[in-house]
């Protein structure tokens, strides 16, 4: 049980750390000052959540592990983050759609985790759930503004949605770890999360005058350490200083 809990917490923590780093790369590049500040704050939310999760994972792993060693001393083959989180930011439409799809997934996943029988995981979820609700309101507002905006913004949003849809199937691909933790009341039912997610995103996409993609193809592999080339470059940037000065105290 503990090994599966560790695996599950690493998956959650890695996704938060990686998407937080991606968003941090946009600091100073927002389309307007207010959005620049909002994106940076959201990045900090994700990094804070990822730190709490990796702290828990380090406690489960033992052997002197810390949140820092898990974040900075593992290579890409040992990372468990969802593939969508490692994708380069692209234009503002791409970043907005990526965040919206991921934020709504997190909304219902962490809503379920607020009822987890694992006390520490439940407390982490309770602390982060309000922040996630804000993330969803923020990205949904941009979906509506840009989807139902100019011809160019509409086209860019639809193109981004078509490209990113294939990465959402991985959100709900339950394996033996998910099944065991569900049976023990630790993790929520991903099929129920999928139903809630699809209803929510379909509503916003429709309001934004966009079209929900119909493709059922899904990119997978992150749980086995199979990632895109983008993760290696991201980790090289993120881990450079801790690897150069491994004995430093930050």
N, C-alpha and C positions, 0 to 999 in steps of 0.2 A: 504493500500500500504506500509506504513512504517513498519508494522509488518512483511510483506513478505520480504521486503528489509533486515531487521534485520536478519531474518532466513537465507536468502541467504548468507549474508556476514559472518555470524557465520559458515556456512558450509565451505566456502572458507578458513576462518581464522583458523578454527580448523584443517583442513587437512594440512595446511602449518605448523602449530605449532607442530603437532604430527609427521609428517615426518621429520621435522627439528630436533626434539628430538631424533628420531630413528637414524638418521645419526650422530648426535653428539656422540652417544654411540660408534661409530667406531673410534673416535679420538685415535690415537696411535695404531690402529689395522689394518691399511692399508697394502696391500701386498708389496707396495714399498713406500718410503718416499713421492714421488711426489703425488701419489694417496691419501695418508693419508692427505696431506695438501689440495688437491682438494676437498675431501669429507667433510672435516671440513668447508671449505669455502662455499660449497654448502649448508651445514646445516645452516650456518649463513644467507645465502640468504633466505632460507625458513623461518627461525625464524624472520628475518626482515620483510618479506612479511606478515607473520602471525600477527606480532605486529601492522603493519599498518592497517590490516583488523579488528583486534580486537579493535583498537582505534576507528575506524569508528563504529563498532558494539556498543561499549560503549556509543558513542555519540548518536546513535539512541535509545538505551535503556534508557539512563538517570538514574535517581535515584542513582547518585553517582558511577555508574559503571565505571571501568577503564579497560584497556587492561590486567592489572595484575590480577584484580579480576576475569575477565572472564577466564583467563588462569589457575589460581591457586586455585580458590575457587568453581569451578564447579566439580561435580562428573561425572563418566562415563556416567550415564543415561542422562546427559544434554549436552554431547559432540555430535557434528554432523559430525565429520571427517569420510571420506571414510574408509572402513574397511581395504583396502590394506595398508593404511599408518600406521596402528598400529601393523602390523605383525612384529614379531622379525626378526632381520637382517639375521639370517641363515648364510650360506657360502657366499663367494664373488659372486658366480654365481646368487644366489637367490637375493641378494641385487641389483646386476646390472640389472637383468630382472625387478624387482619391480620398480626400479627407471626409467628405460626406458619406461615402459608402462605408468607410472604416469606422467613422464616428457612430453611425446608426447601429452597426454591428456591436460596437463596444457598449452602446446604451443598453441593449437588451441582454447582452452577456453579463455585464456587471450588475444589472438589475437582478438577474438570477443569482449572482454570487453574493448579493447582500443577504441571501437566505442560506448560505453555505453552512454545513455542519462543521467545517474547519474554521475555528474561531479567528485565527490570524488572517486567513484569506477573506473571511467575512468582514473583518474590521478594515482591511485595506480597501475592499469594495465600497463599504459605507463611506469612507473618507473621500473616495474619488468619484462617486456617482454624481454628485452635484456638479463637479467640473465637467464631466462627460455630457451632462444635460446641456450645459452652456455650449460646449463644442458643437453639438447637434444643431442648436438654434442658430449658431453663428454660420455654419456651413450651409444649412438649409436656406438661410436668407440670401446667401450668395448664389445658390442654385437657382432660386426664383428670379433674382435680379439679372443674372447673366443669361439664363435659359430663355427667359421672356424679355430679353433686351433687344439689342441690335441684331441685324442679320449675321454679322460677324461673330458676336459673342454667342449667339445661338448655335452657329455652326461649330465653333470651337468646343462648346460644352457637349454637343452631341458626339463629336469625334472622340473626345476624351472618355465619355461614357461608353461608347462602343469598344474602345481599347481596354478600358479598365474592368469591364464586366467579367471578362474571363478570369480575373483574379479573385472574384468574390466567392466562387464555389469552394475554395479552400477554407473559407470561414467555417463552413458547416460540415466538413468531411470528418466525421467522428471515427476514431479508431479505438483500440482496446483500452487505452488510457482514459479516454473520455467516457467509455461505457462503465468502467470500474468506478470512476469517481462519481458518475451520475448515480450508480446503484447505491453508493454510500452517502449520497446527499451532499457531496462536496462541490460538484460542478453541475451547472444547469443542462437541460436537454437541448442539444444543438438543433434538433428538428423544430422544437418550439421557438427557439431563437430565430431560426430561418423564417418561420411563418411571420413572426412579428417584424423582422427586418424587411422582408419583401413587401408587406403591406405598407410600411412606413415609406420606404424609398419609392415605391410605385406611386404613392400619393403625391410626394414632392416632385418627382420627375414629371408627372402628368400636369401638375399645376405650373411647372416651369415650361410647359409646351414642348417638352422633349419626349422622345420615344424610348420605352424600355426595351433594351436589346433582347432578342429571342435566342441567341446562341447559348448552348448548354456546355460548350467546351470550357474546361477549367484547368488553369495552371496549378500544379501541386508539386510537392517534393520537399518543402521547407522542414518538415518534421524529421526527415531523414538527412538533413543537412545539405540538401541540394538547392542551391540558390542561383540567381542570375549573376552575371559578372559584376553587376553594380555593387553587391554587398562587399566584395573584396576591396574595392576602391574606397567605399564608405568607411570600412573598418581601418584601413590604412591611415585615413585622416583622423578618425576618432581616437585611435589607440596609439598614435605616434609618440606623444609625450610620456605616457605611463610606461611604454615599452623601452624608450630611450633612458628613462630614469626610474627603474622599477622599485628602488628603495626610497624614493621621495615620498614625503607625506604631504598630501594636498590639503 
